[in-house]
Amino acid sequence: MAEVHAPSGAAPTSGAEDPGPASGRAAQPVTLGQITSMLSGAGVRRTAPWERDFANLSYEWRRIFAELIGTFFLVLVAAGGGTIAAVFAGSVGRSAQVVAPALMVMVVILAIGAVSGAHLNPVVTIAFFLRAEFPLRRIPLYLVAQVGGAVVACLFLWAMFGKAGGLGATLPGGHVSDAQAMWMEAVLTCGLVTTILGTASGAQNVGPLSALAVGGYIALAGLWASPVSGASMNPVRSLGPAIVTGDYSRLWIYLAGPTIGMLAAVGIAYVLRGRGGDPAAMRAAQGTLPAFLPRRPDRAGRVPVAGTGQRARSGSQGSYDARVTPAPEQPAGEGDHGEGKEVGHGGQA
């Protein structure tokens, strides 16, 4: 253990040798870092088994549940606007119907982006995969969660109000052909996915402000283009009402259009930023939940308090190391992309 010496001119403590010239050693001042290090060594506590389970990164169900609940609230608001407007005639105007989902997307990104990336949309998940920023093996469960969240939202609306307003189904406007609606969806989705991929990129480094960019784009697109196609930009937002009402006659528009737009956006991202695999975008796509989980205990079941040079956060689950972000899962064939941390991106009207 380090010795603490009395300052020059002070009387030596009882039982201690005076570290003068005769001892051959000069007095060494104790630094703040040494004191912090010694104190942090004693700051340990036992960790309950459930806390160790919570820190286990194999618990993929947290990400899946985040996608399900996030998509549920998005579709609840997006489809609910048309449903409520049909039940209470004129109570929800068109502007409110397109702005409300945009605001919900902003909220969901900020609330669960660190858990799952807050995709909320199959074309976003696939776009991140094509950019080598999301692993293939995680796509199926993400898609299941997104479809499940949309269907549950529409089932809730059906239980509350019946099939009023077609449960907010997205349909082409009057005098708009199916082909026109499809291409409008393609163009709108291209802009949306371009915004998501761009704000997720480390080159932009906008972090939580990405929620404003994505939500702002959804509101703007809906304000001018919703009379043409409904401005869905999200296959599951259109699929949910179709499944519950059983009307699939126009669904192909909202499957083909967003897919075409997503592929175009991935091509644009390649031209602007190369092949992909950006570390900041990988964290935005996959979530950074492990950064906020309790630090792993040692073999004795003790969790050390963050020490010198670390920024610790205290919460109901103990001490957290908020500085270190574990590397995200690398897509197949990709190498180490370094460190970084971003809030998730995604969500569509």
PyMOL commands that set and color helices and strands:
alter all, ss='L'
color gray80, all
select helices_A, chain A and resi 21-23+32-42+49-54+61-87+94-116+122-130+136-161+164-168+178-200+207-229+235-245+251-273+279-286+289-292
alter helices_A, ss='H'
color red, helices_A
select strands_A, chain A and resi 44-46+302-304+312-315+318-321
alter strands_A, ss='S'
color yellow, strands_A
deselect
rebuild
show_as cartoon
